[in-house]
Amino acid sequence: MNSTTQASRSSITSAIFDVLDPIPFGFFVAALVFDILYVETFTILWVKAAAWLVSIGLLFAIVPQLINLGRTWFTRGRTKGLAINFWLQVVAIVAAIFNAFVHSRDAYGSMPAGLWLSVVTVLALVIGRIVLAGDRVDYRGYRHEQA
């Protein structure tokens, strides 16, 4: 049996999305960890590093979200979970934009708002991933027969 597969435009964009989508998540989680470290130690290094992480995370969040826009609204295989994940990622990006502005202030002035915005960003991304994972699960029942 010979089967040849050609890479379609959809599979290429899905591959790019799957590679780039986890990157902003890692940056935003690291920024949350650094914000928590700043609240615990009051060392300015942590809040300045968090500001950089939020900014770099936003740069990496743009391309996967544009691909997600196309996958969610312009394809036939759209599911409810994909749309919910899309809107939660939009919420996370908007919260991260506000977070970048808050982190541009001095270290003392950026807390506790910076910490709460980091929490909102990470929670929106986590809930979106949970919804997307639940959407991919197939709940069909299987009939077990004796051989």
N, C-alpha and C positions, 0 to 999 in steps of 0.2 A: 504494500500500500504506500503510494507516494503522496505526500501532501506538501505543497509549497505554500508558504505564508508570505505575504507582502506586508510591509509596515505601512499602515495607513496613517493618515494625518491624526486620527483620533488616538491611535496607540502611541504615537510619538509624543503628543501633548500629554497623554496620561503618564508616560514614562518621565517626562520632564516634571510634571506635577508631583509624582511620587518621590522624585529625588529632591526637589526643592521645598516641598511642603513641611518637612520636619525641622528645617533649619531655623525659621523664625521662632518656632516653639522652644527650641533649645536656648536661643538668645533671651526670650522673654522669661523663661524659668530661671535662667542664671541672673537676670536683672532682679527678679523677685528675691532670690537667695541673697544677693548683694544688698538689697534694701533691708532685709531682715538683719543682716550682719551690721549694717549701719545703725539700725535702731538699737541693737544690743551693745555696740562698742563705741558709737559716735566717732569713728575714724572716717575722715572725709574721703579717703581713698575709695571706700565701698560705694558711696553715693555717686561719685564721679564715674566709677567703672560701670555702675548701673545705668547712668545716663548714656554712655557709649553703647552699652548692650542694647538698650531700647532703640537707639537710633539705627544701629546696624540691623537689628531685627526687623525694623520697619522697611529698610531697603530690601531685605530678602523676602518680605511678605508680599510685595507688589506683584511679582511675576506669577507665583502660584495662585494668587487670588484672581488675576485676570484669566488664567486658564480655568480656574474653578467657575468663574462667571460664564465662560463659554460652555463648560460641561453641564452646568446647572440649568441654564436658561435656553440654550440653543441646540440641545440634543434631545432625541426621543426617549432615551433610557433614563430620564430624570425621575428620581424618587423623592418622597417627602423628606427622608433623612438627609439627602444631598442638599436640598433647599434649606433645611434647618441649619446644617453645617455651614453653608454659605453665609447665612445671616449672622450666625455666631462669630464667624471669622471677621465679618464686617464690624461687628461690635468690638471685637478684640483689637482690630486695627485702629478704630476711632479712639478707643481707650488708650492705646499705645501712643497715638499722636498727642493726646492731652498729656500723657505721662512724659513724653519727651519735652513738652513745654514746661511742665512742673519741675522736671529734673534740671532744666536750664537755670533755675534759681540757685541760690547758695544752698549748701548742704542742710543747714538748719531749717531753712524756709521750705525745703522740698518735702519734708515729712510732717504729718502722716499721709498727706494727699498722694505722694509718690508711691508709698507702700500700698495704699488702697487701690490705686489705678493699676499697679502691677498685679495685685490679686485678681481684679476684675478681668484683666487681659488673660492671665493664665487660666482662670476658671472658664472663661468663654471658649478658649481653645480646647480645654480638656472636655468640656461638655459636648462640644462639636465633634470631637474625635469619638466619644462614647456613642453619640447618636449615629455617626457614620459607621462605626463598627457593628452596632445593633442592626443597622439597615442591611449589612452584608450577610448577616446570618440567615440561613434558610431553615425555616421551622417546619418543614414537611415531615410528616410521620412516615416511618418505614414499616412495612409489613414483614414480619419474620415468619418464614414458612419452613417447614421441615423438608429436608432434601430427600 
